[in-house]
Amino acid sequence: MPHYEKQLKAAFVRSAPTGRHTDGGGLYLYVSETGARRWVLRTTVRGKRRDFGLGSAMVVSLADAREIAHEYRVIAAKGGDPSRKIHQSRKRTMSFEAAATEYHKSNIKTSSRSGKHTDQWFTTLRKYAFPVIGDMSVDEIVVQDVLRILQPIWLEKHETARRVFQRMKVVFDWANVQGFRSAGNPVVAVKAALPRKKVKVKNFAAIPWDETPALMRELEMVQGIGALALRFTILTVLRSGAVRKATWNQFSTGFQTWTIPAENMKANEQFEVPLPLAATEILQELWDGRNEPTSLVFPSPSNPDKMLSENTMSKILKKFHPEATVHGMRSAYRDWAEIFAEASHQVKEAVLAHSNPNKVENAYLRTKYFDERESLMEVWGMWATGQDGTFDELVNRYRLDRLTVIASD
């Protein structure tokens, strides 16, 4: 058994400055800017480096942290996985701030393409939640504690409060799965105690256009055909019926275009859609080479021969935006295009397949603006999936990528 130099002292743990401090053998004390302290063990498990949170230093002493670290090292040295020990052994403790930090590191930073969203996700919790429950053990926090955070801002800063609500909820869910909390999620129950926010409901309520990238990142973490169909619908900005009725023979080789038959369109006219790369990647994920040409791309999870229900997508969307509708995502695109996109009004409308009273002119414009629609939809796809840049920068990036593909062919 190797000997690890024990560098930290109990007194230092209580007064250590912001940063990471090593005790040797992969055991570290992390001190955040708010003063919260937590233990982390970094060790190798089955050939891969892993980090294990051992709890808040306000709860777990230096001696206990060393004991737990030694226990985990022994498990790893024998070829086992300390994660199993976390779930099966005695309950571990972790502060809410430490839990939020771990969730942010493993789930938000790794999946987000936008540094701005990553920072904002953590900033809202640091500003509103940490001052109230940051140092509390996640297993000791109750509904009343969460209420103290949300009640003062629920009406005055409702959108901010809603985001704090959602972010705290996923942190407690994570803590429960990781074995740091055994009781139910206190955020779920708190809504019954909050006043109802009066919102002017519009037909096909849409989310704010600038929240689309954050929603898409959340959807990427949701498993199942419903989330994939919802992401595809948002990226193509078409009515969900056309998406749910889509079959493999409607797509070109390589999934660059989608030809929707007239019977699947509201205007009862065939419509050709240039697909953004992000939408193409979803089709590639679902395609296995053995799909029947006439089989549904997004079938019902319970019956592959049955069309996916719109309610399936709606339920997923409402988990993140309770007042939004799937159809309303078209409005989010249109608001974005009006503010962000440097394209003509006709092109912006053509993407939505809006009908022109003049049938001849309508068909002509859709054909004429195909290239413009292709560029606009690609920029929408890049922006919606979190890529930063102005309209011109994204267009140029798209065109450069497209030229590279053509050259390689």
Order of alpha helices (4+ residues) and beta strands (2+ residues): alpha-beta-beta-beta-beta-alpha-alpha-alpha-alpha-alpha-alpha-alpha-alpha-alpha-alpha-alpha-beta-beta-alpha-beta-beta-alpha-alpha-alpha-alpha-alpha-alpha
